[in-house]
Amino acid sequence: MEYLGDGITESIMSSLSQLPRVRVMARSAVFRYKGQGIDPQAVGRDLGLHAVLTGKVVPRGDTLTVSAEVVEVRNGWRLWGEVYTRNLSDIFAVQEDISREISAQLRLQLTREEQNALAKRYTQNVDAYRDYLKGRYYCNKMNPDALQRSVGCFEGAIEKDPGYALAYSGLADAYKLFAFFGIRRASIVMPMAKEAALKALDLDEALAEGHVALASIRKVYDWDWSAAEQGYKRALELSPHYAAAHHGYADHLAAMGRTEEALREIVKAQELDTLSLVYSMEIAWHWFMARDYERALEQSFKTLEMEPLFTPAQHTLGLACEQMGKYDEAIAAFEKALTGSGGNPVPLAALTHVYAMAGRELEATKRLEDLRQLSQEAYVPPYWMALVHAGMGEKGVAFEWLAGAYEDRDVWLVWLKREPRFDVLRSDPRFEDLLRRIGLLP
């Protein structure tokens, strides 16, 4: 039943975060305390909060007991507390009651529009809601098996309630992750993601999650940069505190070369989700794309101080070290990233590239063979094969792989305009032509 506790938590967070005078900590900041015997005051001091909501969900057959209390951090006063014992079918009412009573305790004078936002239900079907919660639970695990299970859960929610916009948005997110992690070809999964995102917005135009999902697809698959920007702006208009919208928009701006704007957006995402390892690492990625390698290095170390085993930060550390000519340090970082990822092609390609740049041809050749072997067993995005051959000085082969990436509509091509490791190809007219076809040049 873990997914149910997670889902209730996220639903309450989502409702409260829509109130303009309330700042709610993001999922990644608070879920690390889940299942621990926490001291609310200590957590509140760690996160710089005014108050902490804690709760517990206990299922008993067809009923749920939900206990919740709000503790004021500075003095430890109990501002509010309640115990609800309801049928599972009343789960929506419990979430609404908690959100409403917290807002009352915070002495917020809510407008009618804000009251409606707190009471908004995306479905009336409890079984569909449970399937949606399971889908998000598995999607957040971000591994191939869990992603496949999340697709089944979202499809189950949609089957039970065909008008469930949020479930369509979740399905779009799951399909996108298959492409981003190089699990399946973008040309196969992204059309399905797009169909789901469009359906979500057809059902609920005011769904910020749907606008972010569709904007991401417009960006990385359609290469419709104008429509993508409009989508991100609409999402932020609907939900200004939605960290994922700021994150997606930051990547959009960075890919186009609008560096200062991109950095503002990714910093805003981190301010909204201060303990997010992903956003901390993304700042390093943006400094790398801006070619400020010292800052990329510094930010990577900051992220690794938060979590030394966080694989993506090892990857950005390797990227910065490579561009600074610190090849041994880069190799060590990419090796850790490769091990931590379970053999993902992205750090494997990065490791192969840095071996080539360091003049260690035997190691580069061996790792290239590892990539080829991997491609016999699983999908390896052609973008990464192109990167490896560019590093090895095989320009003709690199362009052949880039042509394949274009045919596959590889999601990583959005970074082609900015990626420093492709500088060796930039003087070739074929490179400029490819940028034009992607829409990154006039």
BALOLUM-224133 format. One record per residue (C-alpha): x, y, z; residue number from 1; residue in three letters. Coordinates in pm, whole numbers, plus 50000, padded with zeros to 5 digits. Example, Ala and Ser with C-alpha at 12.3 -4.5 7.8 and 13.67 -1.06 7.14 Angstrom:
[atom [51230 49550 50780] 1 ALA]
[atom [51367 49894 50714] 2 SER]
***
This chain:
[atom [50000 50000 50000] 1 MET]
[atom [50303 50229 49984] 2 GLU]
[atom [50179 50381 49660] 3 TYR]
[atom [49859 50495 49835] 4 LEU]
[atom [50046 50685 50107] 5 GLY]
[atom [50272 50839 49843] 6 ASP]
[atom [49975 50934 49631] 7 GLY]
[atom [49781 51100 49911] 8 ILE]
[atom [50092 51296 50002] 9 THR]
[atom [50150 51415 49645] 10 GLU]
[atom [49784 51504 49596] 11 SER]
[atom [49779 51723 49907] 12 ILE]
[atom [50110 51883 49804] 13 MET]
[atom [49972 51952 49456] 14 SER]
[atom [49656 52114 49594] 15 SER]
[atom [49836 52336 49845] 16 LEU]
[atom [50106 52439 49598] 17 SER]
[atom [49839 52606 49383] 18 GLN]
[atom [49777 52863 49655] 19 LEU]
[atom [49978 53176 49569] 20 PRO]
[atom [50072 53262 49928] 21 ARG]
[atom [50193 52915 50024] 22 VAL]
[atom [50526 52762 49936] 23 ARG]
[atom [50520 52381 49950] 24 VAL]
[atom [50840 52179 49947] 25 MET]
[atom [50876 51948 49650] 26 ALA]
[atom [50854 51571 49641] 27 ARG]
[atom [51228 51503 49635] 28 SER]
[atom [51284 51724 49941] 29 ALA]
[atom [51031 51552 50165] 30 VAL]
[atom [51012 51191 50049] 31 PHE]
[atom [51359 51118 50185] 32 ARG]
[atom [51202 51134 50533] 33 TYR]
[atom [50932 50880 50448] 34 LYS]
[atom [50905 50583 50681] 35 GLY]
[atom [51135 50735 50943] 36 GLN]
[atom [51043 50826 51298] 37 GLY]
[atom [51098 51194 51226] 38 ILE]
[atom [51105 51495 51455] 39 ASP]
[atom [50893 51754 51269] 40 PRO]
[atom [51086 52044 51421] 41 GLN]
[atom [51421 51899 51312] 42 ALA]
[atom [51291 51839 50958] 43 VAL]
[atom [51145 52188 50949] 44 GLY]
[atom [51475 52343 51054] 45 ARG]
[atom [51662 52137 50792] 46 ASP]
[atom [51430 52259 50517] 47 LEU]
[atom [51373 52613 50644] 48 GLY]
[atom [50998 52570 50694] 49 LEU]
[atom [50732 52747 50897] 50 HIS]
[atom [50528 52431 50955] 51 ALA]
[atom [50544 52058 50885] 52 VAL]
[atom [50251 51831 50797] 53 LEU]
[atom [50301 51467 50896] 54 THR]
[atom [50059 51183 50844] 55 GLY]
[atom [49999 50812 50843] 56 LYS]
[atom [49773 50592 50631] 57 VAL]
[atom [49651 50259 50770] 58 VAL]
[atom [49430 50040 50545] 59 PRO]
[atom [49184 49798 50704] 60 ARG]
[atom [48986 49607 50446] 61 GLY]
[atom [48772 49859 50258] 62 ASP]
[atom [48840 50139 50505] 63 THR]
[atom [49131 50375 50561] 64 LEU]
[atom [49244 50549 50875] 65 THR]
[atom [49434 50869 50791] 66 VAL]
[atom [49592 51064 51074] 67 SER]
[atom [49751 51402 51012] 68 ALA]
[atom [49887 51693 51210] 69 GLU]
[atom [50057 52024 51143] 70 VAL]
[atom [50342 52127 51374] 71 VAL]
[atom [50480 52481 51393] 72 GLU]
[atom [50857 52452 51360] 73 VAL]
[atom [50986 52738 51574] 74 ARG]
[atom [50803 52652 51898] 75 ASN]
[atom [50685 52298 51832] 76 GLY]
[atom [50317 52392 51876] 77 TRP]
[atom [50055 52159 51732] 78 ARG]
[atom [49858 52387 51501] 79 LEU]
[atom [49609 52125 51388] 80 TRP]
[atom [49545 51753 51393] 81 GLY]
[atom [49275 51512 51289] 82 GLU]
[atom [49205 51142 51241] 83 VAL]
[atom [48980 51027 50956] 84 TYR]
[atom [48831 50680 50927] 85 THR]
[atom [48659 50652 50593] 86 ARG]
[atom [48569 50406 50323] 87 ASN]
[atom [48827 50386 50047] 88 LEU]
[atom [48572 50548 49817] 89 SER]
[atom [48591 50863 50035] 90 ASP]
[atom [48966 50910 49978] 91 ILE]
[atom [48908 51224 49769] 92 PHE]
[atom [48707 51386 50047] 93 ALA]
[atom [48982 51313 50299] 94 VAL]
[atom [49243 51485 50081] 95 GLN]
[atom [49016 51786 50029] 96 GLU]
[atom [48941 51811 50403] 97 ASP]
[atom [49311 51806 50493] 98 ILE]
[atom [49401 52071 50234] 99 SER]
[atom [49110 52295 50334] 100 ARG]
[atom [49173 52269 50708] 101 GLU]
[atom [49545 52340 50668] 102 ILE]
[atom [49469 52652 50468] 103 SER]
[atom [49228 52759 50741] 104 ALA]
[atom [49492 52705 51011] 105 GLN]
[atom [49732 52918 50809] 106 LEU]
[atom [49460 53187 50817] 107 ARG]
[atom [49446 53214 50441] 108 LEU]
[atom [49153 53406 50299] 109 GLN]
[atom [49092 53203 49985] 110 LEU]
[atom [48924 53336 49674] 111 THR]
[atom [48649 53126 49519] 112 ARG]
[atom [48891 53025 49244] 113 GLU]
[atom [49144 52904 49504] 114 GLU]
[atom [48873 52715 49690] 115 GLN]
[atom [48776 52543 49366] 116 ASN]
[atom [49140 52454 49300] 117 ALA]
[atom [49164 52282 49640] 118 LEU]
[atom [48847 52084 49570] 119 ALA]
[atom [48929 51990 49210] 120 LYS]
[atom [48899 51619 49134] 121 ARG]
[atom [49050 51474 48818] 122 TYR]
[atom [48840 51158 48849] 123 THR]
[atom [48549 51033 49055] 124 GLN]
[atom [48652 50670 49007] 125 ASN]
[atom [48846 50539 49307] 126 VAL]
[atom [48983 50236 49120] 127 ASP]
[atom [49108 50459 48839] 128 ALA]
[atom [49271 50685 49099] 129 TYR]
[atom [49446 50389 49259] 130 ARG]
[atom [49578 50277 48919] 131 ASP]
[atom [49704 50632 48856] 132 TYR]
[atom [49884 50638 49192] 133 LEU]
[atom [50047 50304 49111] 134 LYS]
[atom [50150 50441 48771] 135 GLY]
[atom [50322 50741 48925] 136 ARG]
[atom [50482 50519 49189] 137 TYR]
[atom [50643 50296 48925] 138 TYR]
[atom [50724 50585 48690] 139 CYS]
[atom [50925 50756 48965] 140 ASN]
[atom [51149 50448 48990] 141 LYS]
[atom [51277 50522 48635] 142 MET]
[atom [51400 50178 48535] 143 ASN]
[atom [51282 49974 48232] 144 PRO]
[atom [51073 49719 48422] 145 ASP]
[atom [50908 49979 48643] 146 ALA]
[atom [50835 50206 48345] 147 LEU]
[atom [50662 49921 48164] 148 GLN]
[atom [50451 49855 48473] 149 ARG]
[atom [50366 50224 48496] 150 SER]
[atom [50231 50218 48140] 151 VAL]
[atom [50001 49930 48233] 152 GLY]
[atom [49878 50117 48540] 153 CYS]
[atom [49804 50439 48350] 154 PHE]
[atom [49625 50243 48079] 155 GLU]
[atom [49422 50070 48350] 156 GLY]
[atom [49322 50408 48495] 157 ALA]
[atom [49216 50531 48152] 158 ILE]
[atom [49016 50215 48086] 159 GLU]
[atom [48825 50271 48411] 160 LYS]
[atom [48778 50645 48344] 161 ASP]
[atom [48830 50753 47980] 162 PRO]
[atom [48798 51117 48087] 163 GLY]
[atom [49090 51104 48334] 164 TYR]
[atom [49319 51378 48195] 165 ALA]
[atom [49589 51333 48458] 166 LEU]
[atom [49625 50964 48369] 167 ALA]
[atom [49685 51054 48004] 168 TYR]
[atom [49951 51301 48115] 169 SER]
[atom [50117 51029 48324] 170 GLY]
[atom [50110 50792 48026] 171 LEU]
[atom [50280 51056 47810] 172 ALA]
[atom [50554 51101 48072] 173 ASP]
[atom [50617 50726 48089] 174 ALA]
[atom [50650 50692 47712] 175 TYR]
[atom [50888 50991 47700] 176 LYS]
[atom [51117 50831 47956] 177 LEU]
[atom [51157 50524 47735] 178 PHE]
[atom [51311 50754 47472] 179 ALA]
[atom [51517 50969 47711] 180 PHE]
[atom [51680 50667 47871] 181 PHE]
[atom [51750 50505 47534] 182 GLY]
[atom [51528 50206 47612] 183 ILE]
[atom [51319 50229 47295] 184 ARG]
[atom [51341 50425 46972] 185 ARG]
[atom [51197 50774 46988] 186 ALA]
[atom [51024 50715 46654] 187 SER]
[atom [50822 50438 46822] 188 ILE]
[atom [50736 50577 47166] 189 VAL]
[atom [50719 50954 47112] 190 MET]
[atom [50412 50943 46881] 191 PRO]
[atom [50234 50749 47155] 192 MET]
[atom [50349 51005 47412] 193 ALA]
[atom [50223 51287 47192] 194 LYS]
[atom [49884 51124 47143] 195 GLU]
[atom [49845 51085 47520] 196 ALA]
[atom [49952 51445 47593] 197 ALA]
[atom [49712 51585 47334] 198 LEU]
[atom [49429 51380 47480] 199 LYS]
[atom [49510 51509 47829] 200 ALA]
[atom [49482 51869 47713] 201 LEU]
[atom [49173 51795 47508] 202 ASP]
[atom [49010 51678 47832] 203 LEU]
[atom [49153 51957 48052] 204 ASP]
[atom [49320 52257 47889] 205 GLU]
[atom [49410 52394 48233] 206 ALA]
[atom [49629 52094 48320] 207 LEU]
[atom [49984 52224 48368] 208 ALA]
[atom [50126 51869 48363] 209 GLU]
[atom [49972 51815 48020] 210 GLY]
[atom [50123 52135 47880] 211 HIS]
[atom [50470 52040 48008] 212 VAL]
[atom [50441 51691 47862] 213 ALA]
[atom [50334 51820 47521] 214 LEU]
[atom [50592 52103 47521] 215 ALA]
[atom [50868 51848 47583] 216 SER]
[atom [50748 51640 47288] 217 ILE]
[atom [50725 51950 47066] 218 ARG]
[atom [51085 52025 47163] 219 LYS]
[atom [51267 51692 47144] 220 VAL]
[atom [51062 51511 46880] 221 TYR]
[atom [50872 51760 46662] 222 ASP]
[atom [51152 52019 46679] 223 TRP]
[atom [50875 52279 46686] 224 ASP]
[atom [51058 52529 46903] 225 TRP]
[atom [50792 52799 46894] 226 SER]
[atom [50510 52565 46999] 227 ALA]
[atom [50730 52418 47273] 228 ALA]
[atom [50800 52761 47419] 229 GLU]
[atom [50432 52851 47413] 230 GLN]
[atom [50355 52526 47597] 231 GLY]
[atom [50605 52591 47874] 232 TYR]
[atom [50484 52947 47918] 233 LYS]
[atom [50123 52828 47940] 234 ARG]
[atom [50217 52571 48204] 235 ALA]
[atom [50395 52839 48412] 236 LEU]
[atom [50098 53071 48372] 237 GLU]
[atom [49873 52798 48514] 238 LEU]
[atom [50117 52687 48785] 239 SER]
[atom [50399 52937 48851] 240 PRO]
[atom [50550 52718 49125] 241 HIS]
[atom [50566 52402 48913] 242 TYR]
[atom [50936 52313 48927] 243 ALA]
[atom [50915 52063 48638] 244 ALA]
[atom [50787 52338 48409] 245 ALA]
[atom [51083 52563 48494] 246 HIS]
[atom [51316 52267 48439] 247 HIS]
[atom [51174 52180 48098] 248 GLY]
[atom [51176 52541 47988] 249 TYR]
[atom [51537 52577 48101] 250 ALA]
[atom [51643 52287 47879] 251 ASP]
[atom [51449 52439 47589] 252 HIS]
[atom [51625 52774 47627] 253 LEU]
[atom [51968 52613 47669] 254 ALA]
[atom [51930 52402 47355] 255 ALA]
[atom [51855 52718 47159] 256 MET]
[atom [52159 52896 47301] 257 GLY]
[atom [51968 53136 47527] 258 ARG]
[atom [52207 53068 47813] 259 THR]
[atom [52124 53343 48063] 260 GLU]
[atom [51751 53275 48043] 261 GLU]
[atom [51812 52902 48077] 262 ALA]
[atom [52022 52945 48390] 263 LEU]
[atom [51755 53164 48549] 264 ARG]
[atom [51492 52899 48487] 265 GLU]
[atom [51694 52603 48618] 266 ILE]
[atom [51793 52801 48928] 267 VAL]
[atom [51425 52882 48981] 268 LYS]
[atom [51345 52509 48959] 269 ALA]
[atom [51606 52438 49225] 270 GLN]
[atom [51474 52717 49449] 271 GLU]
[atom [51134 52550 49435] 272 LEU]
[atom [51286 52207 49502] 273 ASP]
[atom [51597 52285 49702] 274 THR]
[atom [51706 51927 49775] 275 LEU]
[atom [51649 51789 49426] 276 SER]
[atom [51958 51605 49306] 277 LEU]
[atom [51830 51625 48949] 278 VAL]
[atom [51797 52003 48946] 279 TYR]
[atom [52131 52047 49121] 280 SER]
[atom [52294 51828 48857] 281 MET]
[atom [52105 52010 48581] 282 GLU]
[atom [52268 52337 48685] 283 ILE]
[atom [52605 52170 48624] 284 ALA]
[atom [52479 52046 48287] 285 TRP]
[atom [52374 52400 48190] 286 HIS]
[atom [52712 52542 48288] 287 TRP]
[atom [52872 52269 48074] 288 PHE]
[atom [52657 52366 47776] 289 MET]
[atom [52746 52730 47843] 290 ALA]
[atom [53114 52620 47829] 291 ARG]
[atom [53187 52745 48178] 292 ASP]
[atom [53360 52426 48285] 293 TYR]
[atom [53490 52556 48618] 294 GLU]
[atom [53134 52623 48734] 295 ARG]
[atom [53014 52292 48593] 296 ALA]
[atom [53286 52120 48794] 297 LEU]
[atom [53199 52312 49110] 298 GLU]
[atom [52827 52240 49079] 299 GLN]
[atom [52890 51869 49014] 300 SER]
[atom [53088 51849 49337] 301 PHE]
[atom [52806 52028 49523] 302 LYS]
[atom [52560 51767 49397] 303 THR]
[atom [52789 51480 49492] 304 LEU]
[atom [52822 51624 49842] 305 GLU]
[atom [52446 51574 49873] 306 MET]
[atom [52461 51219 49735] 307 GLU]
[atom [52804 51069 49646] 308 PRO]
[atom [52646 50781 49451] 309 LEU]
[atom [52429 51000 49226] 310 PHE]
[atom [52529 50873 48882] 311 THR]
[atom [52422 51175 48668] 312 PRO]
[atom [52644 51408 48877] 313 ALA]
[atom [52941 51177 48816] 314 GLN]
[atom [52860 51215 48448] 315 HIS]
[atom [52857 51597 48454] 316 THR]
[atom [53177 51588 48658] 317 LEU]
[atom [53338 51379 48384] 318 GLY]
[atom [53215 51616 48114] 319 LEU]
[atom [53367 51918 48287] 320 ALA]
[atom [53698 51742 48356] 321 CYS]
[atom [53730 51624 47996] 322 GLU]
[atom [53686 51973 47854] 323 GLN]
[atom [53944 52104 48103] 324 MET]
[atom [54195 51844 47984] 325 GLY]
[atom [54179 51650 48313] 326 LYS]
[atom [54144 51318 48136] 327 TYR]
[atom [54231 51088 48425] 328 ASP]
[atom [53973 51253 48648] 329 GLU]
[atom [53717 51241 48367] 330 ALA]
[atom [53781 50870 48306] 331 ILE]
[atom [53740 50796 48677] 332 ALA]
[atom [53410 50987 48689] 333 ALA]
[atom [53270 50820 48378] 334 PHE]
[atom [53370 50477 48511] 335 GLU]
[atom [53169 50546 48827] 336 LYS]
[atom [52877 50672 48620] 337 ALA]
[atom [52888 50360 48403] 338 LEU]
[atom [52892 50128 48703] 339 THR]
[atom [52617 50319 48880] 340 GLY]
[atom [52394 50318 48571] 341 SER]
[atom [52414 49943 48523] 342 GLY]
[atom [52584 49974 48184] 343 GLY]
[atom [52373 50250 48025] 344 ASN]
[atom [52502 50355 47678] 345 PRO]
[atom [52525 50726 47771] 346 VAL]
[atom [52818 50701 48017] 347 PRO]
[atom [52968 50419 47809] 348 LEU]
[atom [52980 50648 47505] 349 ALA]
[atom [53121 50930 47719] 350 ALA]
[atom [53393 50701 47850] 351 LEU]
[atom [53481 50586 47498] 352 THR]
[atom [53499 50947 47381] 353 HIS]
[atom [53732 51060 47659] 354 VAL]
[atom [53964 50763 47598] 355 TYR]
[atom [53987 50874 47235] 356 ALA]
[atom [54053 51238 47330] 357 MET]
[atom [54322 51127 47575] 358 ALA]
[atom [54499 50937 47295] 359 GLY]
[atom [54435 50599 47457] 360 ARG]
[atom [54331 50427 47136] 361 GLU]
[atom [54332 50069 47264] 362 LEU]
[atom [54092 50148 47548] 363 GLU]
[atom [53874 50356 47313] 364 ALA]
[atom [53855 50071 47064] 365 THR]
[atom [53767 49822 47336] 366 LYS]
[atom [53489 50041 47472] 367 ARG]
[atom [53356 50098 47120] 368 LEU]
[atom [53331 49722 47081] 369 GLU]
[atom [53140 49714 47412] 370 ASP]
[atom [52896 49966 47266] 371 LEU]
[atom [52855 49758 46952] 372 ARG]
[atom [52793 49447 47159] 373 GLN]
[atom [52536 49634 47366] 374 LEU]
[atom [52358 49742 47049] 375 SER]
[atom [52308 49375 46962] 376 GLN]
[atom [52121 49323 47288] 377 GLU]
[atom [51938 49653 47335] 378 ALA]
[atom [51869 49983 47162] 379 TYR]
[atom [52164 50224 47158] 380 VAL]
[atom [52068 50577 47038] 381 PRO]
[atom [52268 50664 46724] 382 PRO]
[atom [52352 51005 46871] 383 TYR]
[atom [52597 50838 47108] 384 TRP]
[atom [52759 50632 46835] 385 MET]
[atom [52806 50954 46637] 386 ALA]
[atom [52969 51119 46939] 387 LEU]
[atom [53217 50833 46980] 388 VAL]
[atom [53324 50834 46616] 389 HIS]
[atom [53359 51214 46620] 390 ALA]
[atom [53597 51179 46916] 391 GLY]
[atom [53795 50913 46730] 392 MET]
[atom [53837 51146 46431] 393 GLY]
[atom [53615 50936 46202] 394 GLU]
[atom [53404 51223 46070] 395 LYS]
[atom [53243 51036 45783] 396 GLY]
[atom [53121 50760 46013] 397 VAL]
[atom [53003 51018 46266] 398 ALA]
[atom [52786 51186 46002] 399 PHE]
[atom [52641 50850 45902] 400 GLU]
[atom [52533 50794 46261] 401 TRP]
[atom [52396 51149 46284] 402 LEU]
[atom [52190 51078 45974] 403 ALA]
[atom [52054 50774 46156] 404 GLY]
[atom [51980 50987 46461] 405 ALA]
[atom [51787 51227 46240] 406 TYR]
[atom [51584 50943 46088] 407 GLU]
[atom [51508 50809 46436] 408 ASP]
[atom [51430 51161 46559] 409 ARG]
[atom [51671 51089 46844] 410 ASP]
[atom [51571 51305 47143] 411 VAL]
[atom [51934 51392 47217] 412 TRP]
[atom [51971 51584 46890] 413 LEU]
[atom [51823 51892 47059] 414 VAL]
[atom [52166 51950 47218] 415 TRP]
[atom [52355 51942 46889] 416 LEU]
[atom [52386 52319 46861] 417 LYS]
[atom [52552 52346 47203] 418 ARG]
[atom [52736 52017 47264] 419 GLU]
[atom [53113 52097 47289] 420 PRO]
[atom [53218 51743 47197] 421 ARG]
[atom [53081 51791 46845] 422 PHE]
[atom [53296 52100 46780] 423 ASP]
[atom [53521 51890 46557] 424 VAL]
[atom [53233 51863 46306] 425 LEU]
[atom [53108 52222 46311] 426 ARG]
[atom [53309 52348 46014] 427 SER]
[atom [53157 52081 45788] 428 ASP]
[atom [52857 52204 45578] 429 PRO]
[atom [52673 51881 45662] 430 ARG]
[atom [52666 51980 46027] 431 PHE]
[atom [52514 52319 45955] 432 GLU]
[atom [52261 52157 45724] 433 ASP]
[atom [52156 51917 46000] 434 LEU]
[atom [52111 52203 46247] 435 LEU]
[atom [51885 52377 45996] 436 ARG]
[atom [51672 52067 45946] 437 ARG]
[atom [51628 52036 46322] 438 ILE]
[atom [51532 52401 46338] 439 GLY]
[atom [51830 52517 46543] 440 LEU]
[atom [51949 52751 46269] 441 LEU]
[atom [51738 52980 46047] 442 PRO]
***
